[in-house]
Amino acid sequence: MDRKIANHKPETTNDETRELTVLLTQSGSEHNVESEFLVSYQVNNASWHASYDVRVQSGESSLQITYYGIINQKSGEAWRNTRVSLSTANPSLRSSPPTLGGMTLGYKPVVYREKSRKKKSGMPSMKKEKAYEMAKPSSSAAFGGSALFNAPAPPKMAVQTATAEQGATSATYLIPRECTIPSDGNDHKVTIAVINLENCVFNYHAVPKLDANAYLKVKTTNTSPYSLLAGKMNIFFDGNFVSTSALNAVFPQEEFETYLGRDPSVKIEYKAPTRYRANKGFISRNNSTNVIRTTVIRNMKQVPISITIQEQLPVSSTEQVKVGLIRPDMRSMKQISNVPLITEDENDRAFALAVTLDDQSLLEWNIPVVNPQQTVKVPYEYVVDWPLDKDLNTEI
């Protein structure tokens, strides 16, 4: 019967439905028998992918994620008032690992080619010359192994709150509400779940030299039974849409970090640098310039925030150019603690819990508290020495 159903070409009507007639022959009984049949078949050109609305409230340590399934189908039939279940399985990917063949080493093949030359008598003679050419590897076994498996690109996966059924390798979400998905190739949204995550840690990050914005980062654990697929996020701060971001795949009970976009209520200003020539006496064979940079943080929110500021210390590529960090005074250490910062009000002090200098000469200030309506300045100073007869390849 399955073969007949597969070989049957259904008729498509104007209302995008399909009709399929199955003839059943009853044998072994003289009485009519009532039976129920569940017809299951597979269609092409149907997929779903994940999308999220993420809501954050100032001053709270929780995060609300509305998990959507975005369904798209062009199967040729409309799904009307249908109970939908969405699976995280990807049937386009292989189900077993590839077979690794052996690797054989040998010599390059020797290729002889004929070269013609003339003798004194004028008669041509042939001479064999030996040339080495790289053999072109075959597509199936370049070194005696099997061909690499090239899986086709996976299709776009797309699912009121759904019931999660966790399988061995995938999860299935049963959407309780009936929905209608026409065969139009457009996106249609259904709600999988509304997830509330508690005990979230929020911290702002900024790289003022490249971008004068503060980006909110959250660290939390997916305590829900739902596997969160990679997808686009719409970010809402205090009920207002502010930006979009992207979420990587997260499994249940997995700890994860993600950026929630920039927050315009945290102002970042990167001041123009101040440069002055260091005084080394009347006779000097070197240029010496001090550079002072300042990052200004203004917290316009009604709640305190924590923020991490990243800056770069120039790195010399030659012994003749020397770079020294003046402020903060690291004293050849990789990390110092409790570094005071500059504030407008002496009674409203601020400090960096830690300042670190990594192997790439990147500096990070970890500032645990910037109070509401507070302005904090992060000073940074270094000195560069280089020969008088040389010009630096970049502005310091």
DADAQUI-V364049 format. One record per run of one state. SS is the DSSP state (2 for helix, 1 for strand, 0 for the rest). FROM is the first residue (numbers start at 0). TO is the last residue. Records with the same first field share a line. If there is no record, write none. Layout:
SS->FROM-TO ; FROM-TO
This chain:
0->0-0 ; 7-9 ; 12-16 ; 19-44 ; 56-61 ; 73-77 ; 82-83 ; 87-108 ; 118-122 ; 132-161 ; 166-169 ; 174-177 ; 181-186 ; 197-199 ; 207-209 ; 221-226 ; 228-229 ; 237-238 ; 247-248 ; 250-253 ; 270-272 ; 277-284 ; 299-303 ; 312-320 ; 327-333 ; 340-340 ; 343-349 ; 357-360 ; 370-373 ; 387-395
2->1-6
1->10-11 ; 17-18 ; 45-55 ; 62-72 ; 78-81 ; 84-86 ; 109-117 ; 123-131 ; 162-165 ; 170-173 ; 178-180 ; 187-196 ; 200-206 ; 210-220 ; 227-227 ; 230-236 ; 239-246 ; 249-249 ; 254-269 ; 273-276 ; 285-298 ; 304-311 ; 321-326 ; 334-339 ; 341-342 ; 350-356 ; 361-369 ; 374-386
